[in-house]
């Protein structure tokens, strides 16, 4: 259950990063609410996962999912570069997160 919680935390982190851009473009209460909700949920799920998982592993996977998800959201929704080098780096981050799961 801790691993599922950690994946959810990473996805919420990616959502939070996505809402930062939304909040910068549209300063209204709805954008602020989504921003707080995304990061709040992310921290709650991370805290739950860290009751079982080692801190270093949990944090590395959480940030890996969050940063990769944020980069992918930028590509999909904000027209950011789809350069192969960028996609390769995102793949490396996700591969490292999966590797940590396999050795933990």
LINPE-V886998 format. One record per pair of residues at least 6 apart in sequence whose ideal C-beta (glycine too) atoms are under 8 Angstrom apart, sorted by the first residue. I is the first residue (numbers start at 1). J is the second residue. If there is no record, write none. Layout:
BEGIN
I,J  I,J
END
This chain:
BEGIN
1,52  2,48  2,49  2,51  2,52  2,53  3,49  3,53  3,101  5,45  5,46  5,48  5,49  6,45  6,46  6,49  6,53  6,58  6,61  6,62  7,65  8,41  8,45  9,41  9,42  9,43  9,44  9,45  9,46  9,48  9,49  9,62  9,65  10,42  10,61  10,62  10,63  10,64  10,65  10,66  10,69  11,65  11,69  12,38  12,39  12,41  12,42  12,45  13,38  13,39  13,42  13,62  13,63  13,65  13,66  13,69  13,70  14,65  14,66  14,68  14,69  14,70  14,72  14,73  15,34  15,38  15,42  15,69  16,35  16,38  16,39  16,42  16,66  17,66  17,67  17,69  17,70  17,73  18,38  18,69  18,70  18,73  18,77  19,31  19,34  19,35  19,38  20,35  21,74  21,78  22,31  22,34  22,35  23,31  23,32  23,34  23,35  42,62  42,66  46,58  46,59  46,62  49,58  49,62  50,58  53,104  54,104  57,100  57,104  60,96  60,97  60,100  61,97  61,100  61,101  64,93  64,94  64,96  64,97  65,94  65,97  67,93  68,90  68,93  68,94  68,97  71,80  71,86  71,90  72,90  74,80  75,81  75,82  75,86
END
